[in-house]
């Protein structure tokens, strides 16, 4: 079988890119021929077919020419369509498996796949199919104003990076792709959702239920050395965005004198979090260490007491939960989005009400006062990863989708 994987980036930039890269490796390890179609970028991994990749575009630049290219790339990229057709002619895939194609590639490639009668499966890593800003989160809270194609709300509330121009562009994009061209609806044969929550939410927003399937993410525990020793700090790692709820965590730690906190990451809320730490006089108990990756991050997780995931938005699934559990750590997780599907409450993790400082304080207090229970839960968390989220089970489900579409 020959599979063409499509994603904006061919390097590790975020959770979707990690899955894209891991899936490519998993397929190739099982004797499936893989090609990639992405955007050119200096950080890209080597690829046999990178001469077909679309040109690089930086959406942070604001010159007139860059903005004009931005509009064209978002709405319908003729460059991507042409190069994609050339790659299809050479590689001749049996299946096209797309991931994040918004903006940098555009859905123009989908019509080419349809013309060649090649089945297309889309892995849905965020809410962009139905929500202009990807997150269903705006102005510090869950937002579902755009339901029933009321995309104009994105412009009214400037919910894409708080920018009028950018919000206008993605509002036009949503109407063009979903209300006029129906380009995803007509050209995607099957959608894979990483959680049942996401699948249910997409159906609620109008995506055809018979095209949706839930396949939870996986983790290869052989690549993670568990350390069940209880460290002396709670840990948050991830991007410091409003929807990640780090401020909730800092406020909770302020009420538990025994608790120390390490924050790994960077983002737009960095300054706000630092000010909050000073305000609560937590400089001796809360440490922001900036972004860490690879083995250095793994070591920080291994030395933690527990990992806290205090998100306020509809997290699609929560790969950080799998990684923490594989490294032998209990997670304390906001009960929101798809994250509860990655844990067994009070067996492998502790769930708390999202946004509730009081409930999070209760869970941290319990964790501090019950170290033996935490150690036992950590063992169960690792075992749960080894049993429920294996690469083999995941691959079997993915191949099942491919075989069904080929029939």
Buried (B, 14 or more C-beta within 10 A) or exposed (E): BEBBBBBBBBBBBBBBBBBBBBBBEBBEEEEBEBBBBBBBBEEBBEBEBBEBBBEEBEBEEEEEEEBEBBEBBBBBBEBBBBBBBEBBEEBEBBBBBBBBBBBBBBBBBBBBBBEBEBBBBBBBBBBBBBBBBBBBBBEEEBBBBBBEEEBBBBBEBBBBEEEEEBBBBBBBBBBBBBEEBEBBBEBBBBBBBBBBBBBBBBBEBEBEEEBBBBBBBBBBBEEBEBBBEBBEBBBBBBBBBBBBBBBBBBBBBBBBEEBBBBBBBBBEBBEBBBEBBEEBEBEEBBBBEEBBEEEEBBEBBBBBBBBBBBBBBBBBBBBBBBBBBBBBBBBBBBBBBBBBBBBBEEBBBBBBBBBBBEBBBBBBBBBBEEEEEBBBBBBBBBBBBBEBBBBEBBBEBBBEBBEEBEE
